[in-house]
Amino acid sequence: MHRLARTGGTAELLRWLAGRAEGWAGLVGPDGTVLHAAARTAGAMVPDVAGLVAEGASALTERGVQAYSVDTGAYTALLFPLGVSPRGGGDPSAPVLAVVTPRPVAAGLATLLADVVLPLSLCLQAETLERKRRRVDLAESRGREAVLHLLMTGQLSIAQQVAGALRPRLPDPVRVCVVECSGGGRDEVARVCADADGGRSWIVRCPVYARHLILVMPAEAEVPEPGAVPPDETVAARVGDCVVGVSEPVPLADTATGYRQAFHALAVARELPARHARFGVSPDSALVVGPAGHRWADELLNPLLTHVPRRAQDPGSQELLATAASWLAFSSHATDHLKVHRNTLAARLRLIGELLGLDLHRLADQAALDLALRVRATPAPACTPEPAQSGSPASGTSASGSLASGASEAAGGLDAILVRPAVRDWADQQLAPVLGAEETLRTWVRCEGRIGPAAAELGISVPGARKRLTRLETVLQRSLLRPPSARYDLWLALRSRDLGAAA
């Protein structure tokens, strides 16, 4: 009996009792509702079990006794309340052990049932506590996921308010770390991560990638303690089959930027023996567009920012902005991130495209929207100042090749931003690792980031194209094949270089 309680719990104990009674065994609520049940065989049928059990449960409640039996012509129902203490009394809402057995009742069965009440009660309490623990864990996990979502969409104050009920406090500044686990080991790796930094990091199970953990870690001090090993390196060393990518130090408000950096570093780490990489120093495109870029982004996004839904149940501007940012980052996986149906996502994207005058099937327009959203999330004083320029197109005026490149008219003013010296320097820095060997990259970008058409244009197989892009990920230190992808920045860099060459 105790062995079954330890190894199989309530279900195994009831199955064993049904076999010993050669009938039916179950747990019943005070109102006669069957909570758990087992029969001697799958086909065993006991007449009017519900009636017998309901009658006995009602009598137990009314009389307050510690045991009760109901006899019919062929069967006997024996009932023992689980909530009765040895000194009498107990919880009237506690379940009742009920066993229906053929008459005559086997010798010693009533004693056996009295003995099983205690282990069965303990099993039921343990299982109830476990279910509550799982609900608490799920609620905490969803709460942490919600805080991460708020941080990714720039809602810092709300994120901090929600995080106030959880631990630890959100650090600032931070490094964002993405840990890729194998199989179902994410919970164990989360424990290793918490142990590695003393529980200071904000650990979230990624809602998009089932094998990823996201850590929002306190940025290291300028002068670390001698011999101290950063938590991300400790995790990579202690967990033999995980891969770790880490961002630069960023303000808490720039968590989305830190996540993109960590994801790009993760693509590099997969190819390294140490399975660990940190994002290389590279300015964000949103920091080099200058005041003119802010004006362009505001103009492009204005229809979305001022959108008022016609019905209360339709998405408003903030929800559409969050949808656009999530889709640009995670592509079709945005349904997991936003917890919406794919048809809902498609409808929102159609509305966003109509409001902005963009064709979101085109990589050029996706890159324009992604840049505009990042520029809007970047404080204007942080951007590179606007130098005096001569001979460059005025802001809001399309360069002659803009529409030919596939960008919609609403995003045409982007070309005036891409010819800025600071942007051209940024583009040269992005493309420097592949200087002189851009054919595969240009073809892939020209084919809207799709491997099949790019492979056909290059005259190679799809696996061959994938291998080339995987090598480019290592060279560029950016993720290309999995979102968040660097394809938007690469389109902008290539476009900026082409505009500079044509000037």
C-alpha positions in Angstrom: 0.0 0.0 0.0 2.7 2.5 1.0 4.9 1.4 -2.0 2.0 2.2 -4.4 1.4 5.6 -2.6 5.1 6.5 -3.2 5.3 5.3 -6.8 1.8 5.6 -8.3 -0.1 7.9 -6.1 -3.9 8.1 -5.9 -4.6 6.4 -9.2 -2.5 3.3 -8.4 -4.0 3.0 -4.9 -7.5 3.1 -6.3 -6.7 0.6 -9.0 -5.3 -1.8 -6.4 -8.3 -1.3 -4.1 -10.7 -2.0 -7.0 -8.8 -5.3 -7.6 -8.9 -6.3 -4.0 -12.6 -5.5 -3.8 -13.4 -7.2 -7.1 -15.5 -4.2 -8.0 -15.2 -0.4 -8.1 -13.2 2.1 -6.0 -13.1 5.9 -6.2 -12.9 9.3 -4.5 -16.2 11.1 -4.2 -17.1 14.7 -3.2 -19.6 15.4 -0.4 -22.2 16.0 -3.0 -21.7 12.6 -4.6 -19.6 13.8 -7.6 -17.0 11.2 -8.6 -13.5 12.8 -8.5 -11.3 9.8 -9.3 -12.3 6.2 -10.0 -11.0 2.8 -11.0 -12.7 -0.5 -11.8 -11.3 -4.0 -11.5 -11.3 -4.4 -15.3 -12.1 -2.0 -18.1 -15.4 -3.8 -18.9 -16.5 -4.2 -15.3 -20.0 -2.8 -14.8 -21.4 -2.2 -11.4 -25.2 -1.4 -11.4 -26.1 2.1 -10.2 -22.7 3.1 -8.8 -23.7 6.8 -8.9 -26.8 6.1 -6.9 -25.1 4.0 -4.3 -22.2 6.4 -3.8 -24.5 9.5 -3.8 -26.7 8.0 -1.1 -23.7 7.0 1.1 -22.0 10.4 0.7 -25.2 12.2 1.7 -25.7 10.0 4.7 -22.0 10.6 5.8 -22.5 14.4 5.6 -25.8 14.4 7.5 -24.8 12.0 10.3 -21.1 13.0 10.7 -20.0 9.4 11.1 -16.6 8.0 10.3 -17.8 5.2 8.1 -20.9 4.1 6.3 -22.2 1.2 4.2 -25.1 0.8 1.8 -26.4 -2.6 0.9 -28.4 -3.7 -2.2 -29.4 -7.1 -3.3 -26.0 -7.8 -5.0 -23.6 -5.1 -3.9 -22.4 -3.2 -0.9 -21.0 0.3 -0.9 -18.4 1.1 1.8 -17.6 4.7 2.4 -14.8 6.3 4.6 -14.4 10.1 4.7 -10.7 11.2 4.2 -11.0 14.3 6.3 -11.8 12.7 9.7 -9.1 13.0 12.3 -8.4 10.1 14.8 -10.0 12.3 17.6 -13.2 12.8 15.6 -14.4 15.8 13.6 -12.7 16.9 10.4 -13.2 18.7 7.1 -16.8 18.3 5.8 -15.6 19.3 2.3 -13.0 16.5 2.2 -13.5 13.7 -0.4 -14.8 10.3 0.6 -13.3 6.9 -0.3 -16.0 4.8 -1.8 -15.7 1.1 -2.7 -18.5 -0.9 -4.3 -18.0 -4.7 -3.9 -20.1 -7.8 -4.6 -21.9 -9.3 -1.7 -21.0 -10.9 0.6 -18.2 -8.5 1.5 -14.8 -10.2 1.6 -13.4 -10.8 5.1 -11.1 -8.0 6.2 -12.0 -5.6 3.4 -13.5 -3.0 5.8 -10.3 -3.1 7.9 -8.2 -2.7 4.7 -10.2 0.3 3.7 -9.8 1.9 7.1 -6.0 1.4 6.8 -5.7 2.9 3.4 -7.4 6.1 4.4 -4.2 7.7 5.7 -1.9 7.0 2.8 -4.7 7.9 0.4 -5.3 11.2 2.2 -1.6 12.0 2.1 -1.4 11.2 -1.7 -4.4 13.4 -2.4 -2.9 16.3 -0.4 0.5 16.0 -2.1 -1.1 15.9 -5.6 -3.3 18.9 -4.7 -0.3 20.8 -3.6 1.6 19.8 -6.7 -1.2 21.1 -8.9 -1.2 24.4 -7.0 2.6 24.6 -7.3 2.4 24.1 -11.1 -0.3 26.8 -11.3 1.9 29.2 -9.3 4.9 28.4 -11.5 2.8 28.9 -14.6 1.5 32.2 -13.3 5.0 33.4 -12.4 6.3 32.3 -15.8 3.5 34.1 -17.6 4.1 37.2 -15.4 7.8 37.2 -16.3 6.9 36.7 -20.0 4.6 39.7 -19.8 7.3 41.9 -18.2 9.7 40.9 -21.0 7.0 41.7 -23.6 6.5 45.2 -22.0 10.3 45.8 -22.0 10.5 44.7 -25.7 7.8 47.1 -26.7 9.3 50.1 -24.7 6.7 50.2 -21.9 9.4 50.5 -19.2 7.3 52.1 -16.4 4.5 49.4 -16.7 7.1 46.7 -16.8 8.7 47.9 -13.6 5.3 48.1 -11.9 4.4 44.5 -12.9 7.9 43.3 -11.9 7.6 44.8 -8.5 5.6 41.8 -7.3 8.3 39.3 -8.5 12.0 38.9 -7.8 14.6 40.0 -8.5 14.2 43.7 -9.3 14.9 44.7 -12.9 18.5 45.8 -13.2 19.6 48.9 -15.2 21.8 48.9 -17.3 21.7 45.3 -18.5 23.2 42.7 -20.7 20.7 40.4 -22.5 21.7 36.8 -22.7 20.0 34.1 -24.9 20.8 30.5 -23.9 19.9 27.7 -26.3 19.3 24.4 -24.5 18.9 20.9 -25.9 15.7 18.8 -25.7 13.7 19.4 -22.5 16.5 20.7 -20.3 15.3 24.3 -20.1 14.1 24.1 -16.5 17.5 22.6 -15.4 19.4 25.2 -17.3 17.3 27.9 -15.7 18.3 26.6 -12.3 22.0 26.7 -13.3 21.6 30.3 -14.5 20.0 31.3 -11.3 22.8 29.7 -9.3 25.6 31.1 -11.5 24.7 34.8 -10.7 23.1 34.4 -7.3 19.6 35.0 -8.5 20.3 38.5 -9.7 19.2 37.9 -13.4 15.7 38.1 -14.7 15.1 34.7 -16.3 12.3 34.2 -18.8 11.4 31.1 -20.8 11.2 32.3 -24.4 7.6 32.2 -25.6 8.8 31.9 -29.3 11.6 29.3 -29.2 11.0 26.3 -27.0 14.7 25.7 -26.5 15.6 29.3 -25.5 16.0 31.0 -22.2 16.3 34.8 -22.1 18.3 36.4 -19.2 18.2 40.1 -18.5 21.4 40.4 -16.4 22.9 43.3 -14.5 25.8 44.7 -16.6 29.2 44.0 -15.2 31.1 46.6 -13.2 33.7 48.5 -15.2 36.4 46.8 -13.1 35.3 43.2 -12.3 36.7 41.4 -9.3 39.9 39.5 -10.0 39.2 36.0 -11.1 35.4 36.6 -11.4 33.8 34.7 -14.2 30.7 36.3 -15.8 27.5 34.2 -15.3 27.0 33.6 -19.0 30.5 32.1 -19.4 29.8 30.0 -16.3 26.6 28.6 -17.8 28.3 27.8 -21.1 31.1 25.9 -19.2 28.8 24.0 -16.8 26.1 22.9 -19.3 27.8 20.9 -21.9 25.2 21.1 -24.7 24.0 24.7 -24.5 24.9 27.7 -26.6 25.1 31.2 -25.2 24.9 34.6 -26.9 25.3 37.9 -25.0 24.6 41.5 -25.9 26.5 44.7 -25.1 25.6 46.6 -22.0 22.4 48.5 -22.8 19.9 50.6 -20.8 16.9 48.7 -19.5 14.7 50.7 -21.9 16.7 49.2 -24.8 16.0 45.6 -23.9 14.7 44.9 -27.4 18.0 46.1 -28.9 19.9 43.9 -26.4 17.8 40.9 -27.4 18.6 41.3 -31.1 22.3 41.6 -30.3 22.2 38.5 -28.1 20.4 36.6 -30.8 23.0 37.5 -33.4 25.7 36.5 -31.0 24.0 33.2 -30.5 24.3 32.5 -34.3 28.0 33.1 -34.0 28.4 31.0 -30.8 26.9 27.9 -32.6 30.1 27.7 -34.7 32.6 28.3 -31.9 34.1 25.5 -29.8 33.4 27.4 -26.5 29.7 27.7 -27.5 29.7 31.3 -26.2 29.9 34.6 -28.0 29.4 38.3 -27.1 28.0 40.8 -29.6 30.7 42.7 -31.4 30.9 46.5 -31.1 28.7 47.9 -33.9 26.4 51.0 -33.7 22.7 50.5 -34.2 21.3 51.9 -37.4 18.8 53.9 -35.4 21.7 55.9 -33.8 23.2 57.2 -37.1 20.1 58.6 -38.9 20.3 62.0 -37.2 17.4 64.5 -36.7 16.3 64.1 -40.3 15.9 60.4 -39.7 13.6 61.1 -36.7 11.5 63.4 -38.8 11.2 60.8 -41.5 10.3 58.1 -39.0 7.6 60.3 -37.4 6.2 61.1 -40.8 6.1 57.5 -41.9 4.6 56.2 -38.6 2.1 59.1 -38.1 -0.9 57.3 -39.6 -0.3 54.4 -37.3 0.3 56.5 -34.2 -2.9 58.5 -34.7 -5.0 55.5 -35.7 -8.4 55.4 -33.8 -10.2 52.0 -34.2 -13.8 52.2 -35.4 -14.9 49.6 -32.9 -13.9 49.1 -29.2 -12.8 45.5 -29.9 -10.5 46.5 -32.8 -6.8 47.0 -32.1 -5.6 50.5 -31.3 -2.4 52.2 -32.3 -0.3 50.8 -29.4 -1.5 47.2 -30.1 -0.7 47.7 -33.8 2.8 49.0 -33.0 3.5 46.0 -30.7 2.2 43.7 -33.5 4.5 45.3 -36.1 7.5 45.1 -33.8 6.8 41.5 -32.9 6.3 40.4 -36.5 9.4 42.1 -37.7 11.4 40.4 -35.0 9.8 36.9 -35.0 8.1 36.6 -38.4 5.3 34.0 -38.3 6.4 33.1 -34.7 4.8 36.4 -33.6 1.6 34.4 -33.0 3.4 32.7 -30.1 4.9 36.0 -28.8 1.6 37.9 -29.0 -0.6 34.9 -28.1 -2.9 35.6 -31.1 -4.3 33.4 -33.9 -2.5 33.5 -37.2 -5.6 35.0 -38.9 -5.6 37.8 -36.3 -2.0 38.5 -37.0 -2.6 38.5 -40.8 -5.5 40.9 -40.4 -3.5 43.3 -38.2 -0.6 43.3 -40.7 -3.0 44.1 -43.6 -4.3 47.1 -41.6 -0.8 48.2 -40.8 0.2 48.1 -44.4 -2.9 50.0 -45.5 -2.4 52.7 -42.9 1.3 53.2 -43.7 1.0 52.7 -47.5 3.6 49.8 -47.3 3.7 46.4 -49.0 4.8 44.3 -46.1 5.6 41.4 -48.4 8.6 43.4 -49.7 11.9 43.3 -47.8 12.5 47.0 -48.7 9.3 48.1 -46.9 9.9 45.7 -44.0 13.4 47.3 -43.5 11.9 50.8 -43.7 9.3 50.0 -41.0 11.8 48.2 -38.8 14.2 51.2 -38.9 11.3 53.7 -38.3 10.2 51.7 -35.2 13.8 51.6 -33.8 14.4 55.2 -34.5 11.2 56.1 -32.7 12.3 54.1 -29.7 15.7 55.8 -29.6 16.0 59.2 -27.8 16.8 62.0 -30.3 19.8 63.3 -28.4 21.5 59.9 -28.7 21.5 60.1 -32.5 24.4 61.4 -34.5 24.0 65.2 -35.1 23.0 66.3 -38.6 26.1 67.7 -40.4 25.9 70.3 -43.1 25.3 68.5 -46.4 25.3 69.6 -49.9 24.1 67.9 -53.0 22.1 65.2 -51.1 18.4 64.8 -51.7 16.2 66.8 -49.3 14.4 64.9 -46.6 11.2 63.5 -47.8 12.3 63.4 -51.5 13.0 60.0 -53.0 16.3 59.3 -54.8 15.8 58.2 -58.3 16.4 54.6 -57.5 14.2 54.3 -54.4 11.0 52.9 -56.0 13.0 50.8 -58.3 14.6 49.1 -55.3 11.1 47.9 -54.2 10.3 50.4 -51.5 6.7 51.8 -51.5 6.2 55.5 -52.0 5.4 56.1 -48.4 9.0 54.9 -47.5 10.7 56.7 -50.4 12.1 59.5 -48.2 14.4 56.8 -46.6 16.9 57.3 -49.5 17.6 60.8 -48.2 18.5 59.4 -44.9 20.7 56.6 -46.3 23.0 59.0 -48.1 24.1 60.7 -44.9 27.8 60.3 -44.2 27.2 58.7 -40.8 24.9 56.2 -42.3 27.3 55.4 -45.2 30.1 54.9 -42.6 27.8 52.6 -40.7 27.0 50.7 -43.9 30.7 50.2 -44.7 31.3 48.9 -41.2 28.4 46.4 -41.6 29.6 45.1 -45.0 33.3 45.2 -44.3 33.6 41.5 -43.4 32.2 40.5 -46.9 33.9 43.2 -48.9 34.5 41.8 -52.4 32.4 38.7 -51.8 28.9 40.0 -51.6 27.3 37.9 -54.4 25.5 35.5 -52.2 24.4 38.2 -49.7 23.1 40.5 -52.5 21.3 37.7 -54.2 19.6 36.6 -51.0 18.5 40.1 -50.1 17.3 40.7 -53.7 15.2 37.6 -53.4 13.4 39.0 -50.3 15.5 36.9 -47.9 14.1 33.6 -49.4 16.6 30.7 -49.8 14.8 28.9 -52.6 14.7 31.8 -55.1 18.2 32.8 -54.1 19.6 29.3 -54.7 17.9 29.2 -58.1 19.4 32.5 -59.1 22.9 31.5 -57.9 22.6 28.2 -59.7 23.2 26.0 -56.6 21.1 23.7 -54.4 19.0 25.0 -51.5 21.3 23.1 -49.0 24.3 24.7 -50.7 22.7 28.2 -50.3 21.9 27.5 -46.7 25.5 26.5 -46.0 26.8 29.7 -47.6 24.4 31.8 -45.5 25.5 29.9 -42.4 29.1 30.8 -43.1 28.0 34.4 -43.7 26.4 34.4 -40.2 29.8 33.6 -38.7 31.6 36.2 -40.8 29.1 39.0 -40.2 28.4 37.9 -36.6 24.7 38.2 -37.3 21.7 35.8 -37.5 20.4 35.5 -41.1 18.4 32.3 -41.3 16.3 32.6 -38.0 14.4 35.6 -36.8 15.4 38.1 -35.4 17.4 38.3 -38.6 19.9 41.0 -39.8 18.3 41.1 -43.2 16.8 44.5 -42.5 20.1 46.1 -41.6 21.8 44.4 -44.5 19.2 45.7 -47.0 19.7 49.2 -45.5 23.5 48.9 -45.7 23.5 47.6 -49.3 21.0 50.3 -50.3 23.2 53.0 -48.7 26.3 51.8 -50.5 24.5 51.7 -53.9 23.2 55.2 -53.4 26.7 56.4 -52.5 28.2 54.7 -55.6 25.5 56.3 -57.8 26.1 59.8 -56.4 
